[in-house]
Amino acid sequence: MTERLATRTPPEAPDRTRSRRIDVDWVRRNGVYVALVLLLAVNVLITDNFVSEGTLRLQLIQVVPVLIVALGMALVIGTEGIDLSVGAVMAIAAALIPLYIGYGTLVAVLVAVLAGGISGALAGTLVGRVGVQPIIATLGIMVAGRGLANLFGGEIKSIRDPGIVELGTGSLLGIPYVVLIAAAVAASAWFLVSRSTYGRRLVAIGGNQRAAELAGLPVRRVLLVTYVLCGLLAALAGVLLAARSQASDPTKLGLLMELSAITAVVLGGTPLSGGQVRIAGTIAGALLLQLVTATLIFHDIPDSTAQIAQAVIVVAAVYVQLGRKKAKR
């Protein structure tokens, strides 16, 4: 009996370090949702008339361009790439609408969106086939695209076409068309990433492009499709923004949109190193960005301060990602 007691192994103590690590990792993965809920709660308590149909409706409408562009950006970042040309593509799309509106609303919208697809095809070709670094390829397109938008548009032009105006201001069953379009884009992006062969290939390429090539995956084709999708979504966002403002401003429309989109994606937990795409997180990131900006505006804080806050947020989000990598190691 004594011998049994002497040789009995004491129960293992709980691994508190591992438990803390799991808790911290949970916070890192779900921090964007926690921050969104907390900021909503703060606004409910301290912001006058925040809980009203008009305010909530306005926030949803204003977040649409960032959300649509961010979803395209998430796909590109999932391949370990980046697209700095999205703002310029938005400006090109908006500048083309007044030029083709005489052929009808549908033709003008299709031409504008098609221009985004062409821009994306150029970026995808440079990255996938020529081997140019994504940041360099899309930076060149960004500079040239902004100049092209000014060449097409020249100056601010009003858009009074009834179809375009209805697209930007109309609604179905009380839900704005732009919000319905954004919801459809988000659902399509989720399906592509989670349920399609394309999504699995995209994630594999982002995780290890060399291994994907050796496995026989069509890397060039997937990269091309990804950048085309990003360009199409950027152009769509440009059309919706022009429709809502009823004007085309090639100089300012879409300016710094690439930074907002990247911030939303990073906040949502999609790593800049690729290999993962978080659609729900990207949506939450875009909503959080919009809510931060709106909160500052509600309390009469200058727009320049909002830009500084956005810069701090993206640096913090990248830092959290780095911490997640160290925790995994």
C-alpha distance (Angstrom), angle and dihedral (degrees) to the residues before:
residue distance angle dihedral
M1 . . .
T2 3.81 . .
E3 3.79 90.7 .
R4 3.80 90.8 52.4
L5 3.79 91.3 51.7
A6 3.79 90.8 48.7
T7 3.78 94.4 51.7
R8 3.80 96.9 41.2
T9 3.80 111.0 117.4
P10 3.81 112.3 -124.2
P11 3.78 115.9 -120.8
E12 3.77 114.3 -90.5
A13 3.77 115.4 -103.1
P14 3.79 114.8 -122.1
D15 3.78 113.4 -93.4
R16 3.78 98.3 -117.3
T17 3.79 93.1 176.0
R18 3.78 91.2 56.8
S19 3.81 91.2 46.0
R20 3.79 91.4 51.8
R21 3.80 90.2 47.9
I22 3.81 91.2 53.0
D23 3.81 90.3 49.7
V24 3.79 92.6 49.3
D25 3.81 91.6 47.2
W26 3.81 89.8 51.1
V27 3.78 90.2 53.4
R28 3.80 90.8 48.9
R29 3.79 92.7 50.3
N30 3.78 95.2 44.2
G31 3.78 101.5 28.6
V32 3.80 93.6 108.2
Y33 3.81 90.9 58.7
V34 3.80 92.3 46.3
A35 3.81 91.4 48.8
L36 3.81 91.4 48.0
V37 3.81 92.8 51.8
L38 3.81 92.5 45.5
L39 3.80 93.0 49.5
L40 3.79 90.6 47.9
A41 3.80 89.5 51.6
V42 3.80 91.8 49.0
N43 3.80 91.5 51.5
V44 3.79 91.9 47.9
L45 3.82 88.5 55.3
I46 3.82 103.1 39.9
T47 3.82 108.1 20.5
D48 3.79 116.9 84.1
N49 3.81 116.0 -126.7
F50 3.80 91.7 -1.0
V51 3.79 93.1 133.2
S52 3.78 97.0 63.1
E53 3.78 133.8 111.5
G54 3.80 92.5 -118.2
T55 3.82 94.5 52.9
L56 3.78 95.6 45.6
R57 3.79 91.5 44.9
L58 3.81 90.8 51.5
Q59 3.82 92.5 50.0
L60 3.80 91.7 51.6
I61 3.80 92.0 49.0
Q62 3.80 93.4 47.9
V63 3.81 94.4 49.5
V64 3.82 94.1 53.4
P65 3.86 99.2 88.1
V66 3.81 93.1 46.7
L67 3.80 91.9 45.5
I68 3.80 95.2 50.3
V69 3.80 93.0 46.7
A70 3.82 91.1 44.8
L71 3.81 91.8 54.3
G72 3.81 90.2 55.5
M73 3.79 90.1 44.7
A74 3.81 90.5 51.6
L75 3.81 90.0 58.6
V76 3.80 91.5 51.0
I77 3.81 93.5 46.0
G78 3.79 88.0 49.2
T79 3.83 87.4 65.6
E80 3.84 89.3 51.2
G81 3.79 89.8 -102.9
I82 3.79 137.4 115.0
D83 3.80 134.6 -146.0
L84 3.80 116.6 -150.4
S85 3.80 93.5 169.2
V86 3.82 98.7 74.4
G87 3.83 95.0 97.7
A88 3.80 92.1 50.8
V89 3.81 90.5 46.9
M90 3.80 89.2 54.4
A91 3.81 89.4 52.8
I92 3.82 92.2 49.1
A93 3.81 91.8 50.5
A94 3.79 92.3 49.4
A95 3.82 92.1 46.4
L96 3.81 91.9 53.3
I97 3.81 95.3 54.8
P98 3.84 96.7 74.7
L99 3.82 89.9 46.7
Y100 3.81 94.3 56.4
I101 3.80 102.7 27.5
G102 3.80 89.1 100.5
Y103 3.81 88.9 68.8
G104 3.80 91.5 57.0
T105 3.79 137.4 -81.1
L106 3.80 95.6 -85.3
V107 3.81 93.8 50.6
A108 3.80 92.3 48.3
V109 3.81 92.5 50.0
L110 3.82 93.2 45.9
V111 3.81 92.6 49.6
A112 3.81 91.0 49.0
V113 3.81 93.5 49.0
L114 3.81 91.8 43.5
A115 3.81 89.0 56.0
G116 3.80 87.7 59.2
G117 3.80 90.2 51.7
I118 3.80 91.0 51.7
S119 3.79 90.8 50.6
G120 3.79 90.2 49.7
A121 3.80 91.2 48.4
L122 3.81 89.5 54.0
A123 3.80 91.5 50.1
G124 3.81 92.1 45.8
T125 3.80 91.5 49.9
L126 3.80 92.6 49.9
V127 3.79 92.1 48.2
G128 3.81 101.5 36.5
R129 3.79 103.2 34.7
V130 3.80 107.7 20.0
G131 3.79 93.7 38.4
V132 3.81 98.1 -129.9
Q133 3.80 114.9 158.5
P134 3.84 109.4 -100.0
I135 3.80 93.9 -124.7
I136 3.82 91.5 52.9
A137 3.81 95.9 43.4
T138 3.79 94.8 48.6
L139 3.80 93.1 40.8
G140 3.79 89.0 59.1
I141 3.80 91.3 48.0
M142 3.81 89.7 47.9
V143 3.80 93.0 56.2
A144 3.80 94.8 41.7
G145 3.80 92.2 42.4
R146 3.79 94.0 54.2
G147 3.80 89.3 50.8
L148 3.81 90.2 47.9
A149 3.81 90.7 50.9
N150 3.79 90.4 53.5
L151 3.79 89.5 47.3
F152 3.82 91.0 53.2
G153 3.77 97.6 38.8
G154 3.79 104.1 27.8
E155 3.79 94.7 -176.7
I156 3.79 141.6 -1.8
K157 3.80 110.4 -53.8
S158 3.78 127.3 -170.1
I159 3.81 118.4 -125.4
R160 3.78 110.5 -150.6
D161 3.79 100.4 159.7
P162 3.84 107.6 134.6
G163 3.80 92.6 -135.8
I164 3.81 93.8 52.6
V165 3.80 91.9 43.9
E166 3.81 90.5 50.6
L167 3.81 90.3 49.6
G168 3.78 91.1 54.6
T169 3.80 100.2 39.5
G170 3.81 106.6 21.2
S171 3.79 128.5 97.4
L172 3.79 142.8 -162.0
L173 3.81 117.8 -137.2
G174 3.79 87.9 -14.9
I175 3.82 94.4 -52.9
P176 3.84 114.8 114.0
Y177 3.78 115.6 -115.7
V178 3.81 91.0 -126.0
V179 3.81 90.8 57.0
L180 3.81 91.4 48.5
I181 3.81 90.1 50.5
A182 3.81 91.1 49.6
A183 3.81 90.4 49.9
A184 3.81 90.8 51.0
V185 3.81 90.9 49.3
A186 3.81 91.4 49.4
A187 3.81 92.2 49.5
S188 3.81 90.8 48.5
A189 3.80 91.8 48.9
W190 3.81 90.9 50.1
F191 3.80 91.0 50.6
L192 3.82 92.7 48.4
V193 3.79 93.2 50.1
S194 3.80 99.5 38.9
R195 3.78 106.2 30.1
S196 3.80 109.7 26.2
T197 3.78 136.0 79.0
Y198 3.78 88.2 -125.3
G199 3.82 90.6 59.9
R200 3.80 93.2 50.5
R201 3.79 90.7 49.2
L202 3.80 92.0 47.5
V203 3.80 92.0 53.8
A204 3.82 91.5 45.7
I205 3.80 91.9 51.6
G206 3.79 91.7 48.3
G207 3.79 91.1 49.3
N208 3.80 95.1 51.4
Q209 3.78 119.6 -13.4
R210 3.80 94.6 -172.7
A211 3.80 92.2 52.6
A212 3.82 89.7 47.5
E213 3.80 90.2 53.9
L214 3.79 91.6 49.2
A215 3.80 89.5 49.4
G216 3.80 89.4 57.2
L217 3.79 98.7 -109.8
P218 3.82 115.8 155.1
V219 3.81 93.6 -113.1
R220 3.81 96.9 168.3
R221 3.77 93.3 49.1
V222 3.81 93.4 48.2
L223 3.81 91.6 49.1
L224 3.79 90.8 48.7
V225 3.81 92.6 49.8
T226 3.81 91.0 46.4
Y227 3.80 94.9 53.8
V228 3.81 91.1 43.1
L229 3.81 90.0 53.9
C230 3.79 90.5 48.6
G231 3.80 90.6 50.8
L232 3.81 92.8 47.6
L233 3.81 91.7 50.8
A234 3.81 92.3 47.2
A235 3.80 90.3 51.6
L236 3.80 90.8 47.5
A237 3.81 89.5 52.2
G238 3.80 89.1 50.3
V239 3.80 91.3 52.2
L240 3.81 92.6 49.2
L241 3.80 92.7 46.9
A242 3.81 91.4 49.7
A243 3.80 90.1 46.8
R244 3.79 91.7 52.0
S245 3.80 94.7 46.8
Q246 3.84 91.3 37.5
A247 3.79 89.2 -138.3
S248 3.79 141.2 88.1
D249 3.81 115.7 -135.9
P250 3.83 108.8 174.2
T251 3.81 92.4 -175.5
K252 3.81 99.1 55.4
L253 3.79 107.9 16.0
G254 3.80 109.9 108.0
L255 3.81 93.0 5.0
L256 3.84 110.0 161.6
M257 3.81 89.7 -3.2
E258 3.80 89.5 129.8
L259 3.80 90.2 61.8
S260 3.81 92.7 49.5
A261 3.81 90.8 48.7
I262 3.80 93.7 48.8
T263 3.81 90.1 47.5
A264 3.81 91.8 52.1
V265 3.81 91.6 49.3
V266 3.80 93.9 47.7
L267 3.81 92.0 45.8
G268 3.79 88.1 52.1
G269 3.79 91.3 59.8
T270 3.81 101.9 -105.5
P271 3.82 104.2 142.0
L272 3.79 118.8 -127.1
S273 3.81 86.7 -135.6
G274 3.82 89.7 69.6
G275 3.79 130.2 -135.1
Q276 3.79 95.5 108.8
V277 3.80 137.7 61.7
R278 3.79 121.2 -166.9
I279 3.79 109.0 -166.4
A280 3.81 96.9 175.5
G281 3.79 90.0 46.8
T282 3.80 90.9 50.9
I283 3.80 90.6 52.6
A284 3.81 90.3 49.8
G285 3.81 90.3 46.6
A286 3.80 92.1 53.4
L287 3.81 91.1 47.7
L288 3.80 90.9 48.8
L289 3.79 92.0 51.3
Q290 3.80 91.2 49.7
L291 3.79 91.4 47.7
V292 3.81 92.8 49.9
T293 3.81 90.7 51.9
A294 3.80 92.3 44.8
T295 3.81 92.3 48.7
L296 3.79 91.6 53.9
I297 3.81 91.2 47.5
F298 3.81 92.2 47.8
H299 3.80 89.1 56.9
D300 3.83 95.7 45.5
I301 3.80 96.0 -107.9
P302 3.85 113.1 154.2
D303 3.80 120.2 -102.1
S304 3.81 89.8 -120.4
T305 3.80 88.2 63.6
A306 3.80 89.4 52.2
Q307 3.81 89.4 55.6
I308 3.81 90.7 50.7
A309 3.81 89.4 49.3
Q310 3.81 90.0 51.7
A311 3.81 90.6 51.7
V312 3.81 91.0 50.9
I313 3.80 90.7 48.4
V314 3.81 94.8 52.8
V315 3.83 92.6 47.3
A316 3.80 89.9 49.6
A317 3.81 91.4 48.2
V318 3.82 92.0 51.4
Y319 3.80 89.6 47.9
V320 3.81 89.9 53.0
Q321 3.81 89.4 51.5
L322 3.78 90.7 52.7
G323 3.78 89.3 50.2
R324 3.79 90.1 51.9
K325 3.81 91.0 53.7
K326 3.83 91.5 50.6
A327 3.79 90.8 49.0
K328 3.81 91.0 53.0
R329 3.80 91.3 50.7
